[in-house]
């Protein structure tokens, strides 16, 4: 029963995020909210990582897969300075597409991950997203 409750909570959470995108879109403020949230995320990323005890890129993707259950990220190091995270599932994307909203990726995934990754000493590049293709692929390069 506990596993089922966890699954339902994750589904309701993703649904609430989709509802937020839908309402921001309807009121014509999606881009504005996305930019404001991006700026706040940049300022709070380091503190949030400490609160979650995340000290590395693999931990970031593993913990976010566990907590939110939205995407099941796979992580691999290419070499000592570059790495890649991929997923072929995203509950948020799937629900947003079903409800016909705008793309939720920047607001709730890409911008937050860019801030977290930067706080860990890396640059994030979005190679592909499930919104437009078969997988999300984020690459990282140490600066």
C-alpha positions in Angstrom: 0.0 0.0 0.0 2.9 2.4 0.8 4.4 1.9 -2.7 1.0 2.7 -4.3 0.6 5.9 -2.2 4.1 7.0 -3.2 3.2 6.4 -6.9 -0.1 8.4 -6.5 1.7 11.3 -4.8 4.2 11.5 -7.6 1.4 11.4 -10.1 -0.5 14.2 -8.3 2.7 16.2 -8.0 3.4 16.0 -11.8 -0.3 16.8 -12.4 0.0 19.9 -10.2 3.0 21.1 -12.2 1.1 20.5 -15.5 -1.8 22.5 -14.1 0.6 25.4 -13.2 2.0 25.4 -16.8 -1.6 25.4 -18.2 -2.6 28.3 -16.0 0.5 30.3 -16.6 0.0 29.8 -20.4 -3.7 30.8 -20.2 -2.8 34.0 -18.4 0.0 34.8 -20.8 2.7 34.7 -18.1 4.5 31.4 -18.8 7.7 33.0 -20.1 7.8 35.6 -17.3 7.3 33.0 -14.6 9.9 30.7 -16.2 12.5 33.5 -16.2 11.7 34.6 -12.6 11.9 31.1 -11.4 15.2 30.6 -13.2 16.7 33.6 -11.4 15.5 32.4 -8.0 16.8 28.9 -8.7 20.2 30.2 -9.6 20.4 31.9 -6.2 19.1 29.0 -4.2 20.7 26.0 -6.0 23.7 25.7 -3.7 21.6 25.8 -0.5 19.1 23.2 -1.9 21.9 20.8 -2.8 23.3 21.1 0.7 19.8 20.4 2.2 19.5 17.3 0.0 23.1 16.2 0.8 24.0 16.2 -2.9 27.7 16.6 -3.6 28.1 15.1 -7.2 26.3 14.9 -10.5 25.5 11.2 -10.2 23.9 11.9 -6.8 21.8 14.7 -8.3 20.3 12.6 -10.9 19.8 9.6 -8.6 18.2 11.6 -5.9 15.8 13.5 -8.2 14.8 10.2 -9.8 14.0 8.8 -6.3 12.3 11.9 -4.9 10.1 13.0 -7.8 9.8 9.8 -9.8 9.2 11.9 -12.9 12.1 10.7 -14.9 14.3 7.7 -14.4 17.7 9.2 -15.2 20.8 7.1 -16.3 24.1 8.7 -15.7 27.5 8.0 -17.1 30.9 9.6 -17.0 32.5 10.1 -20.5 35.9 11.1 -19.0 37.0 13.0 -15.9 35.6 16.3 -17.3 32.5 15.3 -19.2 29.4 13.2 -18.4 25.9 12.5 -19.7 22.5 11.9 -18.2 19.7 10.4 -20.2 16.1 9.3 -19.7 13.4 7.9 -22.0 10.6 8.5 -19.5 9.2 11.7 -18.1 5.8 11.8 -16.4 5.7 15.6 -16.6 6.2 15.6 -20.4 3.7 12.8 -20.9 1.0 14.5 -18.8 1.6 17.9 -20.4 1.3 16.5 -23.9 -1.9 14.7 -23.0 -3.4 18.0 -21.6 -2.1 20.0 -24.6 -0.1 22.5 -22.5 3.1 24.3 -23.5 6.4 22.7 -22.9 7.1 22.4 -19.1 10.7 21.4 -19.5 12.5 24.8 -19.0 10.3 25.8 -16.0 10.5 22.6 -14.0 13.5 20.6 -15.2 16.1 22.2 -17.5 16.6 25.5 -15.7 16.7 23.9 -12.2 19.1 21.3 -13.4 21.3 24.0 -15.0 21.5 25.8 -11.7 22.3 22.7 -9.7 24.9 21.5 -12.2 26.5 24.9 -12.2 26.7 24.9 -8.4 28.5 21.5 -8.7 31.1 23.1 -11.1 29.8 22.0 -14.4 28.1 23.5 -17.5 24.9 21.7 -18.7 24.0 21.4 -22.3 20.7 20.0 -23.4 21.2 17.7 -26.4 17.6 16.6 -26.7 14.3 16.5 -24.8 11.4 14.1 -24.7 9.2 17.0 -25.6 10.7 16.9 -29.1 12.3 13.5 -29.4 12.8 10.0 -28.0 14.9 10.9 -24.9 16.2 13.7 -22.7 19.9 14.0 -22.9 21.9 16.4 -20.8 25.7 16.6 -21.2 28.0 18.2 -18.6 31.4 19.7 -18.9 33.6 20.8 -16.0 34.6 24.4 -15.9 
